[in-house]
Amino acid sequence: MALDPEAAKVVILDFCEAKSKSKTKFYFNDFTKLFPEEKARAVKKILTMLIQEEKLVFWSSGSTTMYGVAGAGKQAASEGED
């Protein structure tokens, strides 16, 4: 089954919004669980589109790369993202 990019973007952003009260950064595997029938590569392409559209941002702890909603979370204010 081919992943519809626009529908997938909505699912991902809705997921992030629903979790925003308790969590602002997400692992790649958090997103692959939203689309269990899809290959990881297809999900990665959607996340890359959202990064390019500046709706999501990468966040790195040095050892782990995570995804976050642009301008959200404690880290955003200290990095000048607000």
mmCIF file of the N, C-alpha and C atoms, coordinates in Angstrom:
data_MODEL
# 
_entry.id   MODEL 
# 
loop_
_atom_site.group_PDB 
_atom_site.id 
_atom_site.type_symbol 
_atom_site.label_atom_id 
_atom_site.label_alt_id 
_atom_site.label_comp_id 
_atom_site.label_asym_id 
_atom_site.label_entity_id 
_atom_site.label_seq_id 
_atom_site.pdbx_PDB_ins_code 
_atom_site.Cartn_x 
_atom_site.Cartn_y 
_atom_site.Cartn_z 
_atom_site.occupancy 
_atom_site.B_iso_or_equiv 
_atom_site.pdbx_formal_charge 
_atom_site.auth_seq_id 
_atom_site.auth_comp_id 
_atom_site.auth_asym_id 
_atom_site.auth_atom_id 
_atom_site.pdbx_PDB_model_num 
ATOM 1   N N  . MET A 1 1  ? 0.842  -1.189 0.000  1.00 0.00 ? 1  MET A N  1 
ATOM 2   C CA . MET A 1 1  ? 0.000  0.000  0.000  1.00 0.00 ? 1  MET A CA 1 
ATOM 3   C C  . MET A 1 1  ? 0.883  1.247  0.000  1.00 0.00 ? 1  MET A C  1 
ATOM 4   N N  . ALA A 1 2  ? 0.631  2.131  -0.943 1.00 0.00 ? 2  ALA A N  1 
ATOM 5   C CA . ALA A 1 2  ? 1.416  3.365  -1.026 1.00 0.00 ? 2  ALA A CA 1 
ATOM 6   C C  . ALA A 1 2  ? 0.924  4.368  0.010  1.00 0.00 ? 2  ALA A C  1 
ATOM 7   N N  . LEU A 1 3  ? 1.857  5.038  0.615  1.00 0.00 ? 3  LEU A N  1 
ATOM 8   C CA . LEU A 1 3  ? 1.557  6.015  1.650  1.00 0.00 ? 3  LEU A CA 1 
ATOM 9   C C  . LEU A 1 3  ? 1.214  7.357  1.000  1.00 0.00 ? 3  LEU A C  1 
ATOM 10  N N  . ASP A 1 4  ? 0.021  7.881  1.270  1.00 0.00 ? 4  ASP A N  1 
ATOM 11  C CA . ASP A 1 4  ? -0.392 9.182  0.758  1.00 0.00 ? 4  ASP A CA 1 
ATOM 12  C C  . ASP A 1 4  ? 0.318  10.262 1.572  1.00 0.00 ? 4  ASP A C  1 
ATOM 13  N N  . PRO A 1 5  ? 1.198  11.036 0.954  1.00 0.00 ? 5  PRO A N  1 
ATOM 14  C CA . PRO A 1 5  ? 1.994  12.004 1.712  1.00 0.00 ? 5  PRO A CA 1 
ATOM 15  C C  . PRO A 1 5  ? 1.171  13.015 2.509  1.00 0.00 ? 5  PRO A C  1 
ATOM 16  N N  . GLU A 1 6  ? 0.155  13.590 1.909  1.00 0.00 ? 6  GLU A N  1 
ATOM 17  C CA . GLU A 1 6  ? -0.619 14.615 2.607  1.00 0.00 ? 6  GLU A CA 1 
ATOM 18  C C  . GLU A 1 6  ? -1.382 14.031 3.792  1.00 0.00 ? 6  GLU A C  1 
ATOM 19  N N  . ALA A 1 7  ? -1.970 12.867 3.612  1.00 0.00 ? 7  ALA A N  1 
ATOM 20  C CA . ALA A 1 7  ? -2.696 12.220 4.714  1.00 0.00 ? 7  ALA A CA 1 
ATOM 21  C C  . ALA A 1 7  ? -1.725 11.811 5.822  1.00 0.00 ? 7  ALA A C  1 
ATOM 22  N N  . ALA A 1 8  ? -0.561 11.322 5.440  1.00 0.00 ? 8  ALA A N  1 
ATOM 23  C CA . ALA A 1 8  ? 0.440  10.903 6.424  1.00 0.00 ? 8  ALA A CA 1 
ATOM 24  C C  . ALA A 1 8  ? 0.950  12.097 7.227  1.00 0.00 ? 8  ALA A C  1 
ATOM 25  N N  . LYS A 1 9  ? 1.132  13.239 6.578  1.00 0.00 ? 9  LYS A N  1 
ATOM 26  C CA . LYS A 1 9  ? 1.573  14.444 7.288  1.00 0.00 ? 9  LYS A CA 1 
ATOM 27  C C  . LYS A 1 9  ? 0.560  14.828 8.360  1.00 0.00 ? 9  LYS A C  1 
ATOM 28  N N  . VAL A 1 10 ? -0.720 14.751 8.021  1.00 0.00 ? 10 VAL A N  1 
ATOM 29  C CA . VAL A 1 10 ? -1.779 15.090 8.977  1.00 0.00 ? 10 VAL A CA 1 
ATOM 30  C C  . VAL A 1 10 ? -1.743 14.137 10.167 1.00 0.00 ? 10 VAL A C  1 
ATOM 31  N N  . VAL A 1 11 ? -1.573 12.837 9.898  1.00 0.00 ? 11 VAL A N  1 
ATOM 32  C CA . VAL A 1 11 ? -1.508 11.840 10.970 1.00 0.00 ? 11 VAL A CA 1 
ATOM 33  C C  . VAL A 1 11 ? -0.330 12.140 11.899 1.00 0.00 ? 11 VAL A C  1 
ATOM 34  N N  . ILE A 1 12 ? 0.824  12.435 11.332 1.00 0.00 ? 12 ILE A N  1 
ATOM 35  C CA . ILE A 1 12 ? 2.024  12.713 12.120 1.00 0.00 ? 12 ILE A CA 1 
ATOM 36  C C  . ILE A 1 12 ? 1.862  13.976 12.964 1.00 0.00 ? 12 ILE A C  1 
ATOM 37  N N  . LEU A 1 13 ? 1.373  15.045 12.353 1.00 0.00 ? 13 LEU A N  1 
ATOM 38  C CA . LEU A 1 13 ? 1.202  16.291 13.094 1.00 0.00 ? 13 LEU A CA 1 
ATOM 39  C C  . LEU A 1 13 ? 0.122  16.170 14.165 1.00 0.00 ? 13 LEU A C  1 
ATOM 40  N N  . ASP A 1 14 ? -0.943 15.425 13.881 1.00 0.00 ? 14 ASP A N  1 
ATOM 41  C CA . ASP A 1 14 ? -1.983 15.183 14.893 1.00 0.00 ? 14 ASP A CA 1 
ATOM 42  C C  . ASP A 1 14 ? -1.424 14.390 16.064 1.00 0.00 ? 14 ASP A C  1 
ATOM 43  N N  . PHE A 1 15 ? -0.595 13.404 15.773 1.00 0.00 ? 15 PHE A N  1 
ATOM 44  C CA . PHE A 1 15 ? 0.048  12.601 16.817 1.00 0.00 ? 15 PHE A CA 1 
ATOM 45  C C  . PHE A 1 15 ? 0.914  13.499 17.713 1.00 0.00 ? 15 PHE A C  1 
ATOM 46  N N  . CYS A 1 16 ? 1.710  14.350 17.092 1.00 0.00 ? 16 CYS A N  1 
ATOM 47  C CA . CYS A 1 16 ? 2.580  15.253 17.861 1.00 0.00 ? 16 CYS A CA 1 
ATOM 48  C C  . CYS A 1 16 ? 1.755  16.206 18.715 1.00 0.00 ? 16 CYS A C  1 
ATOM 49  N N  . GLU A 1 17 ? 0.683  16.724 18.158 1.00 0.00 ? 17 GLU A N  1 
ATOM 50  C CA . GLU A 1 17 ? -0.175 17.651 18.896 1.00 0.00 ? 17 GLU A CA 1 
ATOM 51  C C  . GLU A 1 17 ? -0.845 16.954 20.070 1.00 0.00 ? 17 GLU A C  1 
ATOM 52  N N  . ALA A 1 18 ? -1.300 15.738 19.869 1.00 0.00 ? 18 ALA A N  1 
ATOM 53  C CA . ALA A 1 18 ? -1.970 14.988 20.935 1.00 0.00 ? 18 ALA A CA 1 
ATOM 54  C C  . ALA A 1 18 ? -1.029 14.695 22.100 1.00 0.00 ? 18 ALA A C  1 
ATOM 55  N N  . LYS A 1 19 ? 0.232  14.498 21.815 1.00 0.00 ? 19 LYS A N  1 
ATOM 56  C CA . LYS A 1 19 ? 1.230  14.182 22.842 1.00 0.00 ? 19 LYS A CA 1 
ATOM 57  C C  . LYS A 1 19 ? 1.928  15.420 23.394 1.00 0.00 ? 19 LYS A C  1 
ATOM 58  N N  . SER A 1 20 ? 1.618  16.594 22.863 1.00 0.00 ? 20 SER A N  1 
ATOM 59  C CA . SER A 1 20 ? 2.384  17.799 23.187 1.00 0.00 ? 20 SER A CA 1 
ATOM 60  C C  . SER A 1 20 ? 2.350  18.199 24.660 1.00 0.00 ? 20 SER A C  1 
ATOM 61  N N  . LYS A 1 21 ? 1.351  17.781 25.406 1.00 0.00 ? 21 LYS A N  1 
ATOM 62  C CA . LYS A 1 21 ? 1.279  18.126 26.831 1.00 0.00 ? 21 LYS A CA 1 
ATOM 63  C C  . LYS A 1 21 ? 2.361  17.402 27.634 1.00 0.00 ? 21 LYS A C  1 
ATOM 64  N N  . SER A 1 22 ? 2.712  16.196 27.198 1.00 0.00 ? 22 SER A N  1 
ATOM 65  C CA . SER A 1 22 ? 3.668  15.400 27.960 1.00 0.00 ? 22 SER A CA 1 
ATOM 66  C C  . SER A 1 22 ? 5.011  15.189 27.258 1.00 0.00 ? 22 SER A C  1 
ATOM 67  N N  . LYS A 1 23 ? 5.056  15.409 25.953 1.00 0.00 ? 23 LYS A N  1 
ATOM 68  C CA . LYS A 1 23 ? 6.257  15.067 25.195 1.00 0.00 ? 23 LYS A CA 1 
ATOM 69  C C  . LYS A 1 23 ? 6.397  16.001 23.996 1.00 0.00 ? 23 LYS A C  1 
ATOM 70  N N  . THR A 1 24 ? 7.609  16.515 23.778 1.00 0.00 ? 24 THR A N  1 
ATOM 71  C CA . THR A 1 24 ? 7.808  17.402 22.629 1.00 0.00 ? 24 THR A CA 1 
ATOM 72  C C  . THR A 1 24 ? 8.815  16.851 21.630 1.00 0.00 ? 24 THR A C  1 
ATOM 73  N N  . LYS A 1 25 ? 9.537  15.818 22.001 1.00 0.00 ? 25 LYS A N  1 
ATOM 74  C CA . LYS A 1 25 ? 10.515 15.193 21.103 1.00 0.00 ? 25 LYS A CA 1 
ATOM 75  C C  . LYS A 1 25 ? 10.141 13.727 20.909 1.00 0.00 ? 25 LYS A C  1 
ATOM 76  N N  . PHE A 1 26 ? 10.311 13.241 19.698 1.00 0.00 ? 26 PHE A N  1 
ATOM 77  C CA . PHE A 1 26 ? 9.891  11.882 19.371 1.00 0.00 ? 26 PHE A CA 1 
ATOM 78  C C  . PHE A 1 26 ? 10.986 11.132 18.633 1.00 0.00 ? 26 PHE A C  1 
ATOM 79  N N  . TYR A 1 27 ? 11.087 9.852  18.920 1.00 0.00 ? 27 TYR A N  1 
ATOM 80  C CA . TYR A 1 27 ? 12.002 8.973  18.200 1.00 0.00 ? 27 TYR A CA 1 
ATOM 81  C C  . TYR A 1 27 ? 11.408 8.608  16.850 1.00 0.00 ? 27 TYR A C  1 
ATOM 82  N N  . PHE A 1 28 ? 12.253 8.235  15.918 1.00 0.00 ? 28 PHE A N  1 
ATOM 83  C CA . PHE A 1 28 ? 11.801 7.787  14.605 1.00 0.00 ? 28 PHE A CA 1 
ATOM 84  C C  . PHE A 1 28 ? 10.815 6.624  14.743 1.00 0.00 ? 28 PHE A C  1 
ATOM 85  N N  . ASN A 1 29 ? 11.110 5.702  15.656 1.00 0.00 ? 29 ASN A N  1 
ATOM 86  C CA . ASN A 1 29 ? 10.233 4.535  15.829 1.00 0.00 ? 29 ASN A CA 1 
ATOM 87  C C  . ASN A 1 29 ? 8.836  4.903  16.319 1.00 0.00 ? 29 ASN A C  1 
ATOM 88  N N  . ASP A 1 30 ? 8.691  6.045  16.992 1.00 0.00 ? 30 ASP A N  1 
ATOM 89  C CA . ASP A 1 30 ? 7.359  6.504  17.388 1.00 0.00 ? 30 ASP A CA 1 
ATOM 90  C C  . ASP A 1 30 ? 6.484  6.718  16.155 1.00 0.00 ? 30 ASP A C  1 
ATOM 91  N N  . PHE A 1 31 ? 7.093  7.200  15.089 1.00 0.00 ? 31 PHE A N  1 
ATOM 92  C CA . PHE A 1 31 ? 6.348  7.471  13.864 1.00 0.00 ? 31 PHE A CA 1 
ATOM 93  C C  . PHE A 1 31 ? 6.114  6.216  13.028 1.00 0.00 ? 31 PHE A C  1 
ATOM 94  N N  . THR A 1 32 ? 7.070  5.289  13.041 1.00 0.00 ? 32 THR A N  1 
ATOM 95  C CA . THR A 1 32 ? 6.864  4.056  12.266 1.00 0.00 ? 32 THR A CA 1 
ATOM 96  C C  . THR A 1 32 ? 5.714  3.239  12.850 1.00 0.00 ? 32 THR A C  1 
ATOM 97  N N  . LYS A 1 33 ? 5.472  3.379  14.153 1.00 0.00 ? 33 LYS A N  1 
ATOM 98  C CA . LYS A 1 33 ? 4.350  2.669  14.787 1.00 0.00 ? 33 LYS A CA 1 
ATOM 99  C C  . LYS A 1 33 ? 3.003  3.198  14.313 1.00 0.00 ? 33 LYS A C  1 
ATOM 100 N N  . LEU A 1 34 ? 2.970  4.433  13.817 1.00 0.00 ? 34 LEU A N  1 
ATOM 101 C CA . LEU A 1 34 ? 1.730  4.998  13.285 1.00 0.00 ? 34 LEU A CA 1 
ATOM 102 C C  . LEU A 1 34 ? 1.335  4.359  11.963 1.00 0.00 ? 34 LEU A C  1 
ATOM 103 N N  . PHE A 1 35 ? 2.321  3.811  11.264 1.00 0.00 ? 35 PHE A N  1 
ATOM 104 C CA . PHE A 1 35 ? 2.104  3.208  9.951  1.00 0.00 ? 35 PHE A CA 1 
ATOM 105 C C  . PHE A 1 35 ? 2.723  1.809  9.919  1.00 0.00 ? 35 PHE A C  1 
ATOM 106 N N  . PRO A 1 36 ? 2.163  0.866  10.671 1.00 0.00 ? 36 PRO A N  1 
ATOM 107 C CA . PRO A 1 36 ? 2.792  -0.460 10.786 1.00 0.00 ? 36 PRO A CA 1 
ATOM 108 C C  . PRO A 1 36 ? 2.882  -1.231 9.469  1.00 0.00 ? 36 PRO A C  1 
ATOM 109 N N  . GLU A 1 37 ? 2.025  -0.909 8.521  1.00 0.00 ? 37 GLU A N  1 
ATOM 110 C CA . GLU A 1 37 ? 2.044  -1.625 7.241  1.00 0.00 ? 37 GLU A CA 1 
ATOM 111 C C  . GLU A 1 37 ? 3.045  -1.034 6.252  1.00 0.00 ? 37 GLU A C  1 
ATOM 112 N N  . GLU A 1 38 ? 3.653  0.100  6.609  1.00 0.00 ? 38 GLU A N  1 
ATOM 113 C CA . GLU A 1 38 ? 4.594  0.764  5.704  1.00 0.00 ? 38 GLU A CA 1 
ATOM 114 C C  . GLU A 1 38 ? 6.044  0.469  6.078  1.00 0.00 ? 38 GLU A C  1 
ATOM 115 N N  . LYS A 1 39 ? 6.903  0.563  5.087  1.00 0.00 ? 39 LYS A N  1 
ATOM 116 C CA . LYS A 1 39 ? 8.331  0.408  5.332  1.00 0.00 ? 39 LYS A CA 1 
ATOM 117 C C  . LYS A 1 39 ? 8.856  1.685  5.978  1.00 0.00 ? 39 LYS A C  1 
ATOM 118 N N  . ALA A 1 40 ? 9.906  1.538  6.754  1.00 0.00 ? 40 ALA A N  1 
ATOM 119 C CA . ALA A 1 40 ? 10.498 2.674  7.453  1.00 0.00 ? 40 ALA A CA 1 
ATOM 120 C C  . ALA A 1 40 ? 10.928 3.768  6.481  1.00 0.00 ? 40 ALA A C  1 
ATOM 121 N N  . ARG A 1 41 ? 11.391 3.380  5.320  1.00 0.00 ? 41 ARG A N  1 
ATOM 122 C CA . ARG A 1 41 ? 11.859 4.348  4.314  1.00 0.00 ? 41 ARG A CA 1 
ATOM 123 C C  . ARG A 1 41 ? 10.739 5.295  3.888  1.00 0.00 ? 41 ARG A C  1 
ATOM 124 N N  . ALA A 1 42 ? 9.523  4.779  3.734  1.00 0.00 ? 42 ALA A N  1 
ATOM 125 C CA . ALA A 1 42 ? 8.384  5.613  3.338  1.00 0.00 ? 42 ALA A CA 1 
ATOM 126 C C  . ALA A 1 42 ? 8.054  6.627  4.434  1.00 0.00 ? 42 ALA A C  1 
ATOM 127 N N  . VAL A 1 43 ? 8.121  6.192  5.677  1.00 0.00 ? 43 VAL A N  1 
ATOM 128 C CA . VAL A 1 43 ? 7.847  7.089  6.806  1.00 0.00 ? 43 VAL A CA 1 
ATOM 129 C C  . VAL A 1 43 ? 8.944  8.157  6.884  1.00 0.00 ? 43 VAL A C  1 
ATOM 130 N N  . LYS A 1 44 ? 10.181 7.757  6.670  1.00 0.00 ? 44 LYS A N  1 
ATOM 131 C CA . LYS A 1 44 ? 11.312 8.694  6.699  1.00 0.00 ? 44 LYS A CA 1 
ATOM 132 C C  . LYS A 1 44 ? 11.136 9.788  5.646  1.00 0.00 ? 44 LYS A C  1 
ATOM 133 N N  . LYS A 1 45 ? 10.627 9.435  4.477  1.00 0.00 ? 45 LYS A N  1 
ATOM 134 C CA . LYS A 1 45 ? 10.405 10.428 3.415  1.00 0.00 ? 45 LYS A CA 1 
ATOM 135 C C  . LYS A 1 45 ? 9.374  11.465 3.844  1.00 0.00 ? 45 LYS A C  1 
ATOM 136 N N  . ILE A 1 46 ? 8.325  11.025 4.521  1.00 0.00 ? 46 ILE A N  1 
ATOM 137 C CA . ILE A 1 46 ? 7.289  11.944 4.997  1.00 0.00 ? 46 ILE A CA 1 
ATOM 138 C C  . ILE A 1 46 ? 7.873  12.879 6.056  1.00 0.00 ? 46 ILE A C  1 
ATOM 139 N N  . LEU A 1 47 ? 8.656  12.323 6.977  1.00 0.00 ? 47 LEU A N  1 
ATOM 140 C CA . LEU A 1 47 ? 9.288  13.151 8.012  1.00 0.00 ? 47 LEU A CA 1 
ATOM 141 C C  . LEU A 1 47 ? 10.238 14.174 7.385  1.00 0.00 ? 47 LEU A C  1 
ATOM 142 N N  . THR A 1 48 ? 10.952 13.770 6.363  1.00 0.00 ? 48 THR A N  1 
ATOM 143 C CA . THR A 1 48 ? 11.860 14.679 5.660  1.00 0.00 ? 48 THR A CA 1 
ATOM 144 C C  . THR A 1 48 ? 11.079 15.820 5.008  1.00 0.00 ? 48 THR A C  1 
ATOM 145 N N  . MET A 1 49 ? 9.924  15.503 4.427  1.00 0.00 ? 49 MET A N  1 
ATOM 146 C CA . MET A 1 49 ? 9.080  16.549 3.840  1.00 0.00 ? 49 MET A CA 1 
ATOM 147 C C  . MET A 1 49 ? 8.652  17.555 4.908  1.00 0.00 ? 49 MET A C  1 
ATOM 148 N N  . LEU A 1 50 ? 8.276  17.051 6.076  1.00 0.00 ? 50 LEU A N  1 
ATOM 149 C CA . LEU A 1 50 ? 7.850  17.938 7.164  1.00 0.00 ? 50 LEU A CA 1 
ATOM 150 C C  . LEU A 1 50 ? 9.005  18.794 7.685  1.00 0.00 ? 50 LEU A C  1 
ATOM 151 N N  . ILE A 1 51 ? 10.213 18.254 7.674  1.00 0.00 ? 51 ILE A N  1 
ATOM 152 C CA . ILE A 1 51 ? 11.402 19.029 8.050  1.00 0.00 ? 51 ILE A CA 1 
ATOM 153 C C  . ILE A 1 51 ? 11.612 20.147 7.028  1.00 0.00 ? 51 ILE A C  1 
ATOM 154 N N  . GLN A 1 52 ? 11.527 19.811 5.746  1.00 0.00 ? 52 GLN A N  1 
ATOM 155 C CA . GLN A 1 52 ? 11.732 20.797 4.688  1.00 0.00 ? 52 GLN A CA 1 
ATOM 156 C C  . GLN A 1 52 ? 10.669 21.890 4.718  1.00 0.00 ? 52 GLN A C  1 
ATOM 157 N N  . GLU A 1 53 ? 9.456  21.527 5.129  1.00 0.00 ? 53 GLU A N  1 
ATOM 158 C CA . GLU A 1 53 ? 8.366  22.508 5.248  1.00 0.00 ? 53 GLU A CA 1 
ATOM 159 C C  . GLU A 1 53 ? 8.449  23.287 6.562  1.00 0.00 ? 53 GLU A C  1 
ATOM 160 N N  . GLU A 1 54 ? 9.451  22.964 7.387  1.00 0.00 ? 54 GLU A N  1 
ATOM 161 C CA . GLU A 1 54 ? 9.697  23.603 8.679  1.00 0.00 ? 54 GLU A CA 1 
ATOM 162 C C  . GLU A 1 54 ? 8.550  23.419 9.668  1.00 0.00 ? 54 GLU A C  1 
ATOM 163 N N  . LYS A 1 55 ? 7.845  22.308 9.557  1.00 0.00 ? 55 LYS A N  1 
ATOM 164 C CA . LYS A 1 55 ? 6.795  21.962 10.521 1.00 0.00 ? 55 LYS A CA 1 
ATOM 165 C C  . LYS A 1 55 ? 7.373  21.097 11.639 1.00 0.00 ? 55 LYS A C  1 
ATOM 166 N N  . LEU A 1 56 ? 8.417  20.338 11.308 1.00 0.00 ? 56 LEU A N  1 
ATOM 167 C CA . LEU A 1 56 ? 9.159  19.556 12.293 1.00 0.00 ? 56 LEU A CA 1 
ATOM 168 C C  . LEU A 1 56 ? 10.616 19.997 12.241 1.00 0.00 ? 56 LEU A C  1 
ATOM 169 N N  . VAL A 1 57 ? 11.343 19.721 13.319 1.00 0.00 ? 57 VAL A N  1 
ATOM 170 C CA . VAL A 1 57 ? 12.776 20.015 13.374 1.00 0.00 ? 57 VAL A CA 1 
ATOM 171 C C  . VAL A 1 57 ? 13.509 18.804 13.932 1.00 0.00 ? 57 VAL A C  1 
ATOM 172 N N  . PHE A 1 58 ? 14.780 18.681 13.574 1.00 0.00 ? 58 PHE A N  1 
ATOM 173 C CA . PHE A 1 58 ? 15.634 17.665 14.174 1.00 0.00 ? 58 PHE A CA 1 
ATOM 174 C C  . PHE A 1 58 ? 16.116 18.179 15.518 1.00 0.00 ? 58 PHE A C  1 
ATOM 175 N N  . TRP A 1 59 ? 16.297 17.271 16.443 1.00 0.00 ? 59 TRP A N  1 
ATOM 176 C CA . TRP A 1 59 ? 16.913 17.612 17.718 1.00 0.00 ? 59 TRP A CA 1 
ATOM 177 C C  . TRP A 1 59 ? 17.876 16.485 18.041 1.00 0.00 ? 59 TRP A C  1 
ATOM 178 N N  . SER A 1 60 ? 19.073 16.832 18.439 1.00 0.00 ? 60 SER A N  1 
ATOM 179 C CA . SER A 1 60 ? 20.075 15.814 18.725 1.00 0.00 ? 60 SER A CA 1 
ATOM 180 C C  . SER A 1 60 ? 20.646 15.997 20.122 1.00 0.00 ? 60 SER A C  1 
ATOM 181 N N  . SER A 1 61 ? 20.757 14.875 20.819 1.00 0.00 ? 61 SER A N  1 
ATOM 182 C CA . SER A 1 61 ? 21.382 14.886 22.146 1.00 0.00 ? 61 SER A CA 1 
ATOM 183 C C  . SER A 1 61 ? 22.874 14.604 22.029 1.00 0.00 ? 61 SER A C  1 
ATOM 184 N N  . GLY A 1 62 ? 23.303 14.341 20.824 1.00 0.00 ? 62 GLY A N  1 
ATOM 185 C CA . GLY A 1 62 ? 24.691 13.969 20.588 1.00 0.00 ? 62 GLY A CA 1 
ATOM 186 C C  . GLY A 1 62 ? 24.797 12.504 20.217 1.00 0.00 ? 62 GLY A C  1 
ATOM 187 N N  . SER A 1 63 ? 23.955 11.690 20.837 1.00 0.00 ? 63 SER A N  1 
ATOM 188 C CA . SER A 1 63 ? 23.965 10.260 20.523 1.00 0.00 ? 63 SER A CA 1 
ATOM 189 C C  . SER A 1 63 ? 22.668 9.810  19.865 1.00 0.00 ? 63 SER A C  1 
ATOM 190 N N  . THR A 1 64 ? 21.624 10.602 20.021 1.00 0.00 ? 64 THR A N  1 
ATOM 191 C CA . THR A 1 64 ? 20.314 10.238 19.490 1.00 0.00 ? 64 THR A CA 1 
ATOM 192 C C  . THR A 1 64 ? 19.715 11.430 18.760 1.00 0.00 ? 64 THR A C  1 
ATOM 193 N N  . THR A 1 65 ? 19.156 11.177 17.597 1.00 0.00 ? 65 THR A N  1 
ATOM 194 C CA . THR A 1 65 ? 18.452 12.220 16.869 1.00 0.00 ? 65 THR A CA 1 
ATOM 195 C C  . THR A 1 65 ? 16.959 11.990 17.034 1.00 0.00 ? 65 THR A C  1 
ATOM 196 N N  . MET A 1 66 ? 16.270 13.060 17.368 1.00 0.00 ? 66 MET A N  1 
ATOM 197 C CA . MET A 1 66 ? 14.826 12.988 17.564 1.00 0.00 ? 66 MET A CA 1 
ATOM 198 C C  . MET A 1 66 ? 14.157 14.045 16.697 1.00 0.00 ? 66 MET A C  1 
ATOM 199 N N  . TYR A 1 67 ? 12.842 13.961 16.622 1.00 0.00 ? 67 TYR A N  1 
ATOM 200 C CA . TYR A 1 67 ? 12.053 14.924 15.872 1.00 0.00 ? 67 TYR A CA 1 
ATOM 201 C C  . TYR A 1 67 ? 11.171 15.681 16.840 1.00 0.00 ? 67 TYR A C  1 
ATOM 202 N N  . GLY A 1 68 ? 10.983 16.963 16.569 1.00 0.00 ? 68 GLY A N  1 
ATOM 203 C CA . GLY A 1 68 ? 10.104 17.772 17.392 1.00 0.00 ? 68 GLY A CA 1 
ATOM 204 C C  . GLY A 1 68 ? 9.334  18.743 16.528 1.00 0.00 ? 68 GLY A C  1 
ATOM 205 N N  . VAL A 1 69 ? 8.224  19.233 17.057 1.00 0.00 ? 69 VAL A N  1 
ATOM 206 C CA . VAL A 1 69 ? 7.446  20.244 16.357 1.00 0.00 ? 69 VAL A CA 1 
ATOM 207 C C  . VAL A 1 69 ? 8.227  21.552 16.430 1.00 0.00 ? 69 VAL A C  1 
ATOM 208 N N  . ALA A 1 70 ? 8.333  22.232 15.317 1.00 0.00 ? 70 ALA A N  1 
ATOM 209 C CA . ALA A 1 70 ? 9.104  23.472 15.265 1.00 0.00 ? 70 ALA A CA 1 
ATOM 210 C C  . ALA A 1 70 ? 8.578  24.470 16.288 1.00 0.00 ? 70 ALA A C  1 
ATOM 211 N N  . GLY A 1 71 ? 9.490  25.006 17.116 1.00 0.00 ? 71 GLY A N  1 
ATOM 212 C CA . GLY A 1 71 ? 9.138  26.013 18.102 1.00 0.00 ? 71 GLY A CA 1 
ATOM 213 C C  . GLY A 1 71 ? 8.499  25.491 19.371 1.00 0.00 ? 71 GLY A C  1 
ATOM 214 N N  . ALA A 1 72 ? 8.429  24.190 19.554 1.00 0.00 ? 72 ALA A N  1 
ATOM 215 C CA . ALA A 1 72 ? 7.795  23.616 20.745 1.00 0.00 ? 72 ALA A CA 1 
ATOM 216 C C  . ALA A 1 72 ? 8.846  23.070 21.694 1.00 0.00 ? 72 ALA A C  1 
ATOM 217 N N  . GLY A 1 73 ? 8.518  23.081 22.974 1.00 0.00 ? 73 GLY A N  1 
ATOM 218 C CA . GLY A 1 73 ? 9.394  22.480 23.968 1.00 0.00 ? 73 GLY A CA 1 
ATOM 219 C C  . GLY A 1 73 ? 10.314 23.470 24.646 1.00 0.00 ? 73 GLY A C  1 
ATOM 220 N N  . LYS A 1 74 ? 10.890 23.024 25.744 1.00 0.00 ? 74 LYS A N  1 
ATOM 221 C CA . LYS A 1 74 ? 11.789 23.861 26.534 1.00 0.00 ? 74 LYS A CA 1 
ATOM 222 C C  . LYS A 1 74 ? 13.042 24.240 25.741 1.00 0.00 ? 74 LYS A C  1 
ATOM 223 N N  . GLN A 1 75 ? 13.553 23.315 24.976 1.00 0.00 ? 75 GLN A N  1 
ATOM 224 C CA . GLN A 1 75 ? 14.791 23.531 24.225 1.00 0.00 ? 75 GLN A CA 1 
ATOM 225 C C  . GLN A 1 75 ? 14.632 24.638 23.185 1.00 0.00 ? 75 GLN A C  1 
ATOM 226 N N  . ALA A 1 76 ? 13.445 24.785 22.621 1.00 0.00 ? 76 ALA A N  1 
ATOM 227 C CA . ALA A 1 76 ? 13.225 25.754 21.553 1.00 0.00 ? 76 ALA A CA 1 
ATOM 228 C C  . ALA A 1 76 ? 13.538 27.175 22.008 1.00 0.00 ? 76 ALA A C  1 
ATOM 229 N N  . ALA A 1 77 ? 13.103 27.554 23.192 1.00 0.00 ? 77 ALA A N  1 
ATOM 230 C CA . ALA A 1 77 ? 13.320 28.904 23.691 1.00 0.00 ? 77 ALA A CA 1 
ATOM 231 C C  . ALA A 1 77 ? 14.799 29.191 23.891 1.00 0.00 ? 77 ALA A C  1 
ATOM 232 N N  . SER A 1 78 ? 15.547 28.232 24.407 1.00 0.00 ? 78 SER A N  1 
ATOM 233 C CA . SER A 1 78 ? 16.968 28.459 24.658 1.00 0.00 ? 78 SER A CA 1 
ATOM 234 C C  . SER A 1 78 ? 17.798 28.466 23.388 1.00 0.00 ? 78 SER A C  1 
ATOM 235 N N  . GLU A 1 79 ? 17.268 27.898 22.328 1.00 0.00 ? 79 GLU A N  1 
ATOM 236 C CA . GLU A 1 79 ? 18.002 27.871 21.056 1.00 0.00 ? 79 GLU A CA 1 
ATOM 237 C C  . GLU A 1 79 ? 17.532 28.949 20.096 1.00 0.00 ? 79 GLU A C  1 
ATOM 238 N N  . GLY A 1 80 ? 16.664 29.834 20.565 1.00 0.00 ? 80 GLY A N  1 
ATOM 239 C CA . GLY A 1 80 ? 16.219 30.929 19.725 1.00 0.00 ? 80 GLY A CA 1 
ATOM 240 C C  . GLY A 1 80 ? 15.207 30.541 18.671 1.00 0.00 ? 80 GLY A C  1 
ATOM 241 N N  . GLU A 1 81 ? 14.487 29.447 18.873 1.00 0.00 ? 81 GLU A N  1 
ATOM 242 C CA . GLU A 1 81 ? 13.506 29.005 17.892 1.00 0.00 ? 81 GLU A CA 1 
ATOM 243 C C  . GLU A 1 81 ? 12.167 29.703 18.058 1.00 0.00 ? 81 GLU A C  1 
ATOM 244 N N  . ASP A 1 82 ? 11.950 30.384 19.173 1.00 0.00 ? 82 ASP A N  1 
ATOM 245 C CA . ASP A 1 82 ? 10.667 31.070 19.390 1.00 0.00 ? 82 ASP A CA 1 
ATOM 246 C C  . ASP A 1 82 ? 10.582 32.367 18.655 1.00 0.00 ? 82 ASP A C  1 
# 
